[in-house]
């Protein structure tokens, strides 16, 4: 070695160091770091906003889930779950909002949800109505709740007690 600069790993006149310890991160490390950050952001958005809002194409059909839920409500004689618990039914061709197992079993028979004899839902009257205001006129003495599918939403009106 001719001089002290060559001994330290610095080549004269080149401006570059012969020793590569301070070079930094490689390209693959940077790519993996960016990919990890993107995945982290997607997970945070998915859990805070909800996966249906972030990626609505993930679950497009929940008929089997609702059918299982309705069957369980019937077999356990749970009148609230079968008659009043609202669900959003998403089929391939339509989305029905706020429907109940009782309504689906009586008026939307194409989804395979059977009527439940164990839970009669006797205080609920299902009618056809053009508007939510029209439901108020359908109350009878034996009816506590009137329901009608208006558009794609099952509207419910609680009748005043006499």
Backbone torsions as a table, in degrees:
resi	resn	phi	psi	omega
1	UNK	NA	126.4	-171.4
2	UNK	-81.6	-34.7	177.8
3	UNK	-142.2	179.4	-174.4
4	UNK	-72.8	-28.5	-179.8
5	UNK	-67.4	-39.2	178.1
6	UNK	-68.2	-30.4	179.0
7	UNK	-68.6	-31.8	-179.6
8	UNK	-83.5	-6.5	178.5
9	UNK	94.9	13.7	178.7
10	UNK	-105.1	125.0	179.2
11	UNK	-84.8	131.1	-178.1
12	UNK	-66.4	133.9	175.3
13	UNK	81.0	-9.1	-176.9
14	UNK	-92.4	-29.5	-178.0
15	UNK	78.6	-1.0	-180.0
16	UNK	-109.7	149.3	178.7
17	UNK	-90.0	142.4	177.1
18	UNK	-75.1	-29.3	-179.8
19	UNK	-86.7	127.0	-174.5
20	UNK	-102.2	20.6	-178.6
21	UNK	-65.5	-29.4	-176.7
22	UNK	-98.2	20.2	-173.8
23	UNK	-66.4	-37.6	-178.8
24	UNK	111.3	-161.8	-176.6
25	UNK	-83.6	149.0	177.0
26	UNK	-79.7	168.4	-178.5
27	UNK	-63.7	-41.2	-179.5
28	UNK	-65.2	-34.5	177.2
29	UNK	-65.8	-40.7	179.2
30	UNK	-66.0	-42.3	178.7
31	UNK	-62.6	-45.1	178.7
32	UNK	-64.6	-35.4	177.7
33	UNK	-65.7	-45.1	178.0
34	UNK	-64.2	-43.7	178.0
35	UNK	-60.7	-41.2	177.2
36	UNK	-63.3	-39.8	178.6
37	UNK	-66.4	-41.2	178.4
38	UNK	-62.6	-44.5	178.6
39	UNK	-63.0	-41.2	178.3
40	UNK	-62.4	-42.5	178.8
41	UNK	-64.1	-43.4	179.0
42	UNK	-62.2	-42.7	178.0
43	UNK	-63.5	-43.1	179.3
44	UNK	-63.1	-46.5	178.8
45	UNK	-63.6	-40.0	-179.7
46	UNK	-63.0	-41.8	-178.2
47	UNK	-80.8	-25.8	-179.8
48	UNK	-88.9	-42.9	-179.6
49	UNK	-86.1	-24.5	-175.2
50	UNK	102.3	140.2	-175.4
51	UNK	-69.5	-29.0	179.8
52	UNK	-66.7	-34.6	178.4
53	UNK	-77.5	-34.7	-178.4
54	UNK	-74.7	-43.0	-178.9
55	UNK	-141.6	83.6	-175.6
56	UNK	-68.0	-16.4	-179.5
57	UNK	-79.9	-5.0	-178.1
58	UNK	-66.2	-50.4	-179.6
59	UNK	-123.9	103.9	-176.0
60	UNK	-102.8	-12.6	-175.3
61	UNK	-138.1	119.2	179.5
62	UNK	-121.5	23.4	-177.4
63	UNK	-62.4	-41.5	-179.8
64	UNK	-64.2	-39.4	179.1
65	UNK	-64.5	-44.3	179.4
66	UNK	-68.3	-38.8	177.2
67	UNK	-60.3	-43.6	177.5
68	UNK	-64.1	-41.7	178.6
69	UNK	-62.8	-42.3	179.9
70	UNK	-68.9	-38.9	177.2
71	UNK	-63.6	-41.3	178.0
72	UNK	-65.5	-40.8	178.6
73	UNK	-63.9	-38.1	178.8
74	UNK	-70.0	-45.4	-176.8
75	UNK	-67.8	-24.7	177.7
76	UNK	-97.6	4.4	-179.9
77	UNK	55.9	39.4	179.0
78	UNK	-87.8	98.8	-175.4
79	UNK	-67.6	-36.6	178.3
80	UNK	-63.7	-48.8	-177.5
81	UNK	-63.8	-35.5	-178.0
82	UNK	-83.9	-38.5	-172.9
83	UNK	-94.2	-34.3	-169.2
84	UNK	-121.6	-21.4	-177.1
85	UNK	-68.0	122.5	-175.2
86	UNK	-88.3	140.0	-179.2
87	UNK	-135.6	153.9	172.4
88	UNK	-102.6	113.2	-179.0
89	UNK	-91.4	120.7	179.8
90	UNK	-114.8	107.0	176.1
91	UNK	-106.9	177.0	-178.7
92	UNK	-64.8	-32.8	-173.8
93	UNK	-103.1	-18.5	-174.5
94	UNK	-154.5	155.7	172.3
95	UNK	-121.5	121.4	178.0
96	UNK	-107.4	127.2	-176.3
97	UNK	-100.7	144.2	173.8
98	UNK	59.3	29.8	178.8
99	UNK	-83.2	155.9	177.8
100	UNK	-111.7	163.0	176.7
101	UNK	-60.4	-39.2	178.8
102	UNK	-58.9	-47.8	-179.5
103	UNK	-64.4	-45.8	-178.3
104	UNK	-62.5	-42.5	-177.0
105	UNK	-67.6	-29.4	-178.3
106	UNK	-94.2	-35.5	-170.7
107	UNK	-117.0	-13.8	179.0
108	UNK	-126.4	63.6	-171.1
109	UNK	-70.3	-13.5	-178.5
110	UNK	-69.2	-9.9	-178.0
111	UNK	-94.6	1.1	173.1
112	UNK	75.8	24.0	176.8
113	UNK	-97.5	116.6	-173.5
114	UNK	-78.6	153.1	174.4
115	UNK	-66.3	149.8	-176.2
116	UNK	-113.0	113.8	178.2
117	UNK	-78.9	-21.3	179.9
118	UNK	-73.1	-24.8	-179.8
119	UNK	-124.7	100.6	-172.8
120	UNK	-75.1	-24.5	-176.8
121	UNK	52.1	47.9	-172.3
122	UNK	-72.3	-20.1	-178.9
123	UNK	-91.5	6.8	-177.9
124	UNK	-112.1	127.1	178.3
125	UNK	-110.4	123.2	178.3
126	UNK	-101.8	122.4	-177.1
127	UNK	-126.7	171.9	169.9
128	UNK	-105.0	129.5	-177.2
129	UNK	-142.7	153.2	-179.4
130	UNK	-89.7	-23.7	-178.5
131	UNK	-147.0	163.3	179.8
132	UNK	-67.2	-30.8	179.5
133	UNK	-66.2	-29.6	-179.6
134	UNK	-67.9	-22.4	-179.4
135	UNK	-63.3	-32.1	-178.5
136	UNK	-62.2	-30.4	-178.2
137	UNK	-79.8	-9.0	-175.9
138	UNK	-93.0	-2.1	-178.4
139	UNK	-66.8	140.6	174.7
140	UNK	-124.9	178.5	-179.1
141	UNK	-66.3	-34.5	-176.2
142	UNK	-93.2	-1.4	-176.3
143	UNK	-103.3	130.4	174.6
144	UNK	-99.5	-29.4	-175.1
145	UNK	-135.5	135.2	176.0
146	UNK	-117.7	133.1	-179.0
147	UNK	-129.2	144.8	175.4
148	UNK	-151.5	144.0	176.1
149	UNK	-85.1	112.8	178.9
150	UNK	-115.8	114.6	-170.6
151	UNK	70.3	-122.4	175.7
152	UNK	-115.9	20.5	-179.1
153	UNK	-122.5	132.0	175.7
154	UNK	-81.5	109.7	179.2
155	UNK	-87.2	139.6	-178.3
156	UNK	-124.3	135.5	176.8
157	UNK	-126.4	124.1	176.6
158	UNK	-86.8	117.2	-178.8
159	UNK	-71.6	141.3	177.6
160	UNK	-69.1	143.1	179.6
161	UNK	-77.2	144.3	-175.6
162	UNK	-78.0	NA	NA
